[in-house]
């Protein structure tokens, strides 16, 4: 069973993007990456020696960080909104 179904993707894009078909905006991509990161983090808690998943997790974190940096440069208000919404900073 897949953890990321088409319905879940549409829900994420609808919630964080401009519409449920807005798959390319930085906000919707960051939300998708965050969902995947949390799933992989939970997986690694019980599978500590799964180094392929660990590498994939690190790549996702890097991609999310790059998108956040881009959004911060382009539109600081959108950056603040997505960081606050996803609770990325404590």
Secondary structure by P-SEA (a helix, b strand, c coil): cccccaaaaaaaaaaccccccccccaaaaaaaaaaaaaaaaaaaaccccaaaaaaaaaaaaaaaaaaaaaaaaccaaaaaaaaaaacccc
